Amino acid sequence: MNTERRAPLDRKRVADTALKLLNEVGLDGLTLRAIARELDVKAPALYWHFKDKQALLDEMATEIYRRMAAGTALDPGDTWQERLLTSNRALRTELLAYRDGAKVFSGTRFTGLEHAGQMEANLRLFTAAGFTLAQAVRATSTTYLYTIGFVTEEQGVEPLPGERREGFDVEERARLMAEFPLSAKAGAEMFEDYDQHFEEGLALIISGIEARYGVA
């Protein structure tokens, strides 16, 4: 008989295991049965903690956020522009750590209040800088949505850093689109140098926020 004591099954252990398995099988292959097999339990045991896969995805997204927040130090002396850069860079980095990380995060709801402290601090910083509360919400949520959308598309090409999906060869794309020279040349801008692409897009949004609301 195996007398080794197994860690108790709880929401965190299930979510941790699901995130680990996500990198191996992707979102489409992530089933409750596969997670149960990884945990060496029967699938019905998971339903004590999560009523369905969406509930599990909500917890996985929350755990991704917890890990991001734990690894990101926010400087109280930040300008609002610096805060947007710091928080969105951190979100992108964390999402890229998981295959289909952005898809898991998108459209989910947080299962706790871990995000509330950071959200409150950000809104205080923005309103102190001269934004109305509504403007602060628009500014922070727009950059947040940009980051999630950007990483979703980025991971459609590179599911994990250094791994590129078939069909995204820029030179082959240019050859096939030779009749459309500008579009062909644009492939190198669209499907390469994602770090630079992300930073430029984020800078464009921040400039737009400054221009729209007149807060420098």
C-alpha positions in Angstrom: 0.0 0.0 0.0 1.3 3.5 -0.9 1.4 5.3 2.4 2.7 8.6 1.0 0.4 11.4 2.1 -1.1 13.2 -0.9 -1.8 17.0 -0.7 -5.5 17.7 -0.2 -7.5 18.5 -3.2 -8.6 22.1 -3.1 -9.3 24.9 -5.6 -5.7 26.2 -5.7 -4.2 22.7 -6.3 -6.6 22.1 -9.2 -6.0 25.5 -10.7 -2.2 25.1 -10.4 -2.4 21.7 -12.1 -4.6 23.0 -14.8 -2.2 25.9 -15.6 0.7 23.4 -15.7 -1.2 21.1 -18.0 -2.3 24.0 -20.2 1.3 24.4 -21.5 1.3 20.8 -22.6 -2.2 20.5 -24.3 -3.5 24.0 -24.9 -7.0 25.2 -24.1 -8.7 22.9 -26.5 -7.1 19.8 -24.9 -7.7 21.0 -21.3 -10.5 18.9 -20.0 -11.7 18.2 -16.5 -10.9 14.5 -17.2 -7.4 15.3 -18.2 -6.9 17.4 -15.1 -8.3 14.7 -12.9 -5.9 12.2 -14.5 -3.0 14.5 -13.8 -4.2 14.8 -10.1 -4.7 11.0 -9.9 -8.4 11.4 -8.9 -11.7 10.7 -10.6 -13.2 13.5 -12.6 -16.3 13.8 -10.4 -14.0 14.9 -7.5 -13.4 18.1 -9.3 -17.0 19.0 -9.3 -16.9 19.5 -5.6 -14.7 22.6 -6.3 -15.8 23.7 -9.8 -19.3 23.2 -11.2 -18.0 23.3 -14.8 -15.0 24.2 -17.0 -15.9 27.9 -17.1 -15.7 28.0 -13.3 -12.3 26.5 -13.5 -11.2 28.9 -16.2 -12.3 31.8 -13.9 -10.1 30.4 -11.1 -7.2 29.9 -13.5 -7.4 33.5 -14.7 -7.5 34.6 -11.0 -4.4 32.6 -10.3 -2.7 34.1 -13.3 -3.5 37.5 -11.9 -2.3 36.6 -8.4 1.0 35.5 -9.8 1.4 38.7 -11.9 0.6 40.9 -8.9 3.0 39.0 -6.6 5.8 39.5 -9.1 5.1 43.2 -10.0 6.2 46.0 -7.7 4.2 49.2 -8.3 5.9 52.4 -7.4 3.6 54.9 -5.5 5.6 57.6 -7.2 4.6 56.5 -10.7 3.1 58.9 -13.2 -0.1 57.6 -14.7 1.8 56.9 -17.9 4.4 54.9 -16.1 1.7 52.9 -14.3 0.0 51.9 -17.6 3.4 50.8 -19.0 4.3 48.8 -15.9 0.9 47.1 -15.4 0.4 46.2 -19.0 3.9 44.9 -19.6 3.5 42.7 -16.5 0.2 41.4 -17.8 1.6 40.5 -21.2 4.6 38.8 -19.6 2.4 36.7 -17.4 -0.1 35.7 -20.2 2.8 34.7 -22.4 4.0 32.2 -19.7 1.0 29.9 -20.6 -0.1 28.4 -23.9 -3.4 30.1 -24.7 -2.9 32.3 -21.6 -4.7 35.2 -23.2 -7.7 33.1 -24.2 -7.9 31.7 -20.7 -7.9 35.2 -19.2 -10.3 36.8 -21.7 -13.9 36.8 -20.8 -13.4 35.3 -17.4 -14.4 36.8 -14.0 -12.1 37.0 -10.9 -13.2 34.6 -8.2 -11.8 36.8 -5.4 -10.9 40.4 -4.6 -7.1 40.2 -5.2 -7.4 42.7 -8.0 -9.3 45.3 -6.0 -6.3 46.7 -4.1 -4.4 47.3 -7.3 -7.4 48.7 -9.1 -8.1 51.1 -6.2 -4.5 52.3 -6.2 -4.6 52.8 -10.0 -7.8 54.8 -9.9 -6.6 57.0 -7.1 -3.4 57.7 -9.0 -5.4 58.6 -12.1 -8.0 60.8 -10.4 -5.2 62.6 -8.5 -3.5 63.3 -11.8 -6.7 65.1 -13.0 -8.8 62.4 -14.6 -12.5 62.0 -13.7 -13.3 58.5 -12.4 -15.0 57.7 -15.8 -12.0 58.8 -17.7 -9.7 56.8 -15.4 -11.7 53.7 -16.0 -11.7 54.2 -19.8 -7.9 54.8 -19.8 -7.1 51.7 -17.7 -9.6 49.4 -19.3 -8.7 50.4 -22.8 -5.0 49.6 -22.3 -6.0 46.4 -20.5 -8.1 45.2 -23.4 -5.4 46.1 -25.9 -2.9 43.9 -24.0 -5.3 40.9 -23.9 -6.2 41.3 -27.5 -2.6 41.8 -28.6 -1.4 38.7 -26.7 -4.3 36.6 -28.1 -3.1 37.4 -31.6 0.5 37.0 -30.7 -0.1 33.5 -29.3 -2.0 32.6 -32.4 1.3 32.9 -34.1 3.7 31.9 -31.3 1.8 29.7 -28.8 4.8 29.9 -26.5 8.0 32.0 -26.8 10.2 30.5 -29.4 7.5 28.2 -30.8 5.9 29.3 -34.1 2.8 27.9 -35.7 3.0 26.5 -39.2 1.6 28.9 -41.8 3.2 32.1 -40.5 6.4 32.2 -42.6 6.7 35.8 -43.5 8.8 35.2 -46.6 6.4 32.6 -47.9 3.5 35.0 -47.2 5.3 37.8 -49.2 5.8 35.4 -52.1 2.1 34.4 -52.2 1.0 38.1 -52.0 3.4 39.4 -54.6 0.5 41.1 -56.5 -0.1 43.2 -53.4 3.4 44.6 -52.6 2.5 46.8 -49.6 0.4 44.1 -48.0 3.2 41.6 -48.7 5.8 43.8 -47.1 3.5 44.5 -44.1 3.8 40.9 -43.0 7.2 41.6 -41.4 5.5 44.4 -39.3 2.6 42.2 -38.4 4.1 38.8 -37.5 7.6 39.6 -36.2 9.2 41.8 -33.5 6.2 41.4 -31.1 8.0 43.2 -28.3 8.5 46.3 -30.4 5.0 46.1 -31.9 3.5 45.9 -28.4 5.4 48.8 -27.0 4.6 51.0 -30.0 0.9 50.2 -29.8 0.8 50.9 -26.1 2.6 54.2 -26.6 0.0 55.1 -29.3 -2.8 54.5 -26.8 -1.2 56.5 -24.0 -0.6 59.4 -26.5 -4.3 59.1 -27.4 -5.4 59.2 -23.8 -3.3 62.4 -23.2 -4.8 64.0 -26.3 -8.4 63.0 -25.6 -8.5 64.0 -21.9 -5.9 66.7 -21.9 -4.0 65.2 -18.9 -0.2 65.3 -19.4 
